[in-house]
């Protein structure tokens, strides 16, 4: 599986299995992506990032979560929980299709924006 940011300056490959997609509606994810986060995840060691121009930037708004984006085009790419350093969450929209993935859950629906209509998914007020 391969993916990239909008400008193509950051490319990555996932060499192992990907988790199906989870939508997260928490306030931080909404601000980071502009809507809700639709993320898959993989073992951190299975993700190889090609960032020749060193465009990848990490932002840690709280001690337990960090978000990665392209400093050239602004694409949201990854997020990581400090409690799970061996896993890397990947913004599903940056993967090259076909992905073969499906959306399986919605988290933090208690923080979903008022305009958002949610599909029929198992929903959790937090995670």
C-alpha positions, 0 to 999 in steps of 0.5 A: 500500500502506498500514499502521499501528500497533496504535492507529492513531496512526502510519499510513504509505503506500508509493508504490513497489514492496515486496520480498517478505517475509524472516523474520529470526531474529536475536536483536535481531529476535526481541526487537524483535517477540516472535518472528521479524521478517517484513519487507518493504522499500521505497525510503526515499523511497517511504515516507510516514509520518503521525505527527501526534502524534509517536509514532514512536521509533527505538532503535539498539542497535548502530551498524549497525541501528535499530528504530522503534516506536509509543511509545503502543501499542508496535507494531514498525514499521520497521528500518533498516540504516546500510549501506543508508540508502536502504532501509527495512524494514517489519514485514509484519504492519503492512501492510493486507491484501491485500498480494500479498506472499509469504515468500521466505527465512529469515535468521539461522536459526542464532539461531532460538529452540528452539520455532520450526518453520520452513517450507520456505524457503531458509535462511541461517545469517546473512544 
